[in-house]
Amino acid sequence: MKNKRYNKYRVTRREMLSSSALSAAGVMLGGSALSAKAQALKSASKAKSVIQVFLWGGMSHTDTWDPKPNAGYDWTGQFDKEIPTNVDGITLSTLFPKLALQADKYSLIRSMTHRVNGHETAAYLMQTGHAPGERLAYPCIGAVFSLMKGYDAGYKGLIPPYVVLTRPQGRFSESGFLGAKYKPFATGGDPNAERFEVEGVVARGISDQRQKGRRQLLSNLNSLSKAMPENSLIKSSRVAEASAYELILGEGKDVFDLSLEDKQLRAEYGKHTFGQDCLVARRLVEAGVPYTTINYPGGWDTHSNHFSTMNKQCPQLDQGLARLLQDLDERGLLESTIVWCCGEFGRSPKVDWQPPWNGGRNHYGNCFSVLVAGGGFKGGMLVGKSSEKGEEPVERPVYPVDLLGSIYTLAGIDRYAKLPHPMGLDAQVLPQGDKIKSGGLLEEIM
């Protein structure tokens, strides 16, 4: 059994001064200077790919990764038990037996906070690090990776550098002011279906043989290309066509073809949409795609039917995510792949038994949990601590800029880098200044 539990965040006077820590309860950081360790982490960055599992709608933290079994029925409902993991001192809800066996591979942040309770505003804050309501609409982390790690940075993959499985979440514009070039490629379809019909790649009811026939017919009819083979525009068109068909009929298409996977492995991921989403995400990592987002099918907006939804979805989340971490590790990919999993906020620790909710949990941005793994994040550790009933962070508050900044740093991206605004306005990846709430990078698990 490993004993790496982290539940204290002690800062010496010297460390506090050097990091410009201005508040013991949350800390407002200014300036762009990196600590010596952060500089070293950026220089030795390991992460080549990121998989974000976005639990949109907000998953309850106290029913999952920060259980409070002794809080009382009005707080726990039916989830009044916890189970140990393979790391001493870390427990999970009984709904996560498979993740309990993989706890040495991930760390849990139990003191995530931003105090925003609106879906759109909280999702924007969690994925951009910028406060909603500013005059600029900033790009989310996936779009920043598309800019910094995509085609502009020498990416040569057939599959776009930022992929969403399977549909955009729709809470805000992912690309922000960067524009359509940096929007995600949303696959559509269902990877758990008999055939994963990826939009623009796999056409419903059209076999590969028929696609090849169509391509040949198009070529036969393209008399202009034959008449002007050396024309620069014609040459460019042929290159674009070849790339498109390589995605539709070649190696690009194969990445999404789960029939090429072992049937037993597919079953271990779970024969449900989320489990197969996780398997596709692993294949995208193998293909070199820098950033993949899994938008959890169905969401976690459990104002009502909370406990029945949790009993259905948590086992699927447990199965797919645990197998993803194990699979990445077995293939030697976890070391270079960051996996992070959370929603835009958590759920109210106290159950709302009143009509019309009848046993639901509401939006809660005061305190919630995040799972991080791989790519330079250590496993088997806890960051921060919530209060007795999960209402507030009581140790090491972690803010969106801390989480996103840590991911950027491990990927070798300057978290204060300038972003190209179309009107030349001053914009950077993450905000900085003495008004930004921050507890600092997650150096204790990096």
Secondary structure, DSSP 8 states (H G I E B T S, - for coil): -B----------HHHHHHTT---TTS-EE-SS---HHHHHHHHT---SEEEEEE-TT---STTTTS--TTS-HHHHTT---EEE-SBTT-EEETT-HHHHTTGGGEEEEEEE------HHHHHHHHHH-S-TTSSS----HHHHHHHHHSGGGT---SS-SEEEESS---SS-TTGGG-GGGS-EE--S-TTSSS---TTTS-TT--HHHHHHHHHHHHHH-HHHHH-TT-HHHHHHHHHHHHHHHHHHSHHHHHT-GGGS-HHHHHHH-SSHHHHHHHHHHHHHHTT-SEEEEE-TT----SSSHHHHHHHHHHHHHHHHHHHHHHHHHTT-GGGEEEEEE-SSEE-SS-B-STTTSSB--EE-SSEEEEEEBTTB-SSEEE-EE-TTSSSEEE--B-HHHHHHHHHHHTT--TT-B---TT----BSS--STTEE-----GGG-
